[in-house]
Amino acid sequence: MNTCAPVLVIVDPYGPGASIAPAFRERGWYCVALTTTARVPAPLAHTWRPADFDQHLVHTQDLDGLVRSLNRLDPVGVVTGLETGSELTDALCARLFPEYANSGSRSAARRDKAAMQRRLAEAGLASLRQIRTADFAEAESWLRSTGLHDAPWVIVKPARSAGADAVRRVRPGDGLRAAFEAMTGRRDARGETERTVLVQEWVRGTEYSVETFSVGGVHEICGVTRNSKRSSGSVVGIYDSVEFVAPEDPVCGRLLPYAHAVLDALGARFGPMCAEIMLRPEGPVLIELTPRLADGPVSSLSSLTTGRSQLDRLVDFFHGRYRNSGYRLLRHGTSVFVTAHRSGVIRNPDSLRDLVNLPTVVRSTVSAPPGGWVLMASDVFSVLGCVLLADRERSRVELDRRRIKRVERDLRIDRSEMIEPAVARRGTCVPEPRVRRRRR
């Protein structure tokens, strides 16, 4: 290869991973996109930017051939863009960069949510009760044996879902049967068929995310966020807002020892990870670990509130200047997600455009799509956008958060016409173009 620039390979550079290549290319690096499928997953197609890469390779299941191709490029590193590429990243790093590879024997447990909870249970850590099966009768028998048949809700989801894709909260009985049968044989966003269904207990508590960066098995806490989510019928996990928590907050004393133990149990040794943890009265329990950078709004919020994101640490590592310094809260920050409460046409889109003028707004990606067609929010891919708020006074941030939610509640959405799914917009938490705040 005729280049003196250092080479970085990014596996499935979609979603939050789309920010990696620009950060390295502006420093003169040669970036290679390595995708695990020939087609980009539809919900993430808008984040695929071929112009950000100097070369694009597609994995054809020939790992030895892929290693030979990459050796000719002489890369400095291989990193994960989206969790769909984490197992390939692990396999490549084990061959090319064993000094900072994650545990290969636990690679599946960092990606597969059923294997993840099994590994935690084996390590003696708090975990979710679950069953993974293709047989509804077996699921029913398990519910009776655990006493969960009397629970108000259970969670049904694909074991390898991403972005809350198809995650549903249902009542045991007929509700579970309908969800189970709908998911069996379902094709996910990558075109893969779901052969089994994961049924887990539903837990109450406050949800937090712990963002980390690991080097040599030593884990740095990059930030802790308190996640406010809501449910609508069977749809669960619709983001409402994400707020950074100060490291001295007592809640961190309960979360962080457990988060460190989870990372060790799952064999995390290098790179960014995000642990979604439910803090119950009896203690924390992992919902899931995601082996990649935090989502775009959280990453941007991290830079605003702590001064240093997971991506900053990744860049520092490959430039030989990484330091494990933890984090501190320089200012209060909240990411507020705006969603449609029903499907139809927005009749007052100006109210969304005006959000950028609120006093503590740093950035807004909220906009009405052309024609105003929207779908009711059902997952992280179907929001209208998010607004980043930051200020030294938490009360000012909270006041603007409430103003945004008032605008969201007051959206006038007309359902008088039949909406065709191909016309209605399934939004994204980072839509283009971005709307920036005017300087005051």
Order of alpha helices (4+ residues) and beta strands (2+ residues): beta-alpha-beta-beta-alpha-beta-alpha-alpha-beta-alpha-beta-beta-alpha-beta-beta-beta-beta-alpha-beta-beta-alpha-alpha-beta-beta-alpha-beta-beta-beta-alpha-beta-beta
